[in-house]
Amino acid sequence: MTKMNGRRLRGERARAEILVRSARIASIDGLEGLTIGRVAAEAGVGKGNIQVLFGDKESLQLATLEKAVELFHATVIFPAMNNKTALAKLLALIEGWFDFVEKRTLPGGCFVNAVSSEFRAREGRIRDRIVEHRVATRERYRKLITDAKAAGELRADVDVEQLVFDLVANEAVANVAALMEEHDEFARARSTSLGRIRESMSSTSAKGKRTQAPRRSAKGRAKDASS
């Protein structure tokens, strides 16, 4: 490995570590809560290092948004997409989202949901990128639902757009409920999302799922164990 390659790798590693810290900060305090000075202090480096790596504050904010989305993809989306059928992928994606938020993988829950509220009325590059991620979320659900219908896993009369809307709406409710520690509301949003899929299944798919016990949240399992 040349000195130049080694230096580049160290720089990339440092950048990734700083962005993880930034994502944790911004998931609670918002992207506007990020400043070069604060991130430098949290990372234990000089402000000049942050400026060299990211340039200005907006570039740091955009890079933080992408790192948070990258973390979600690695934790939830990629594992879900490893399932064989569209229905299995869809169910794993829903469960994965709720697990991600419940386990506080990022302390502020779903990053895109959080910053959507922050930037909903602000024009600019950050809002544009958030919109792209929101569109991608809906399109991911739309494709899986459409594929599951085509495979006969979901009923032919399922309203794809309504189901996508319901899933995304339940996530928005659940993210706030998780942060407010409204555990019953969070569990209700989760069961409602999964229930919408179950009621949309074809008779063949429903028959195969009928013997599976409903999944409980980690808090529910812990409560049972302590009683």
Buried (B, 14 or more C-beta within 10 A) or exposed (E): EEEEEEEEEEEEEBBEEBBBBBBBBBBEBBBBBBBBEBBBEBBEBEBEBBBEBBEEBBEBBBBBBBBBBBBBEEBBBEBBBEBEBBBBBBBBBBBBBBBBBBEEBBEBBBBBBBBBEBBEEEEEEBBEBBBEBBEEBBEBBBBBBBBBBEEEBBBEEBEBEEBBEBBBEBBBBBBBBBBEEBBEBBBBBBBBBBBBBBEBBBEEBBEEEEEEEEBBBEEEEEEEEEE
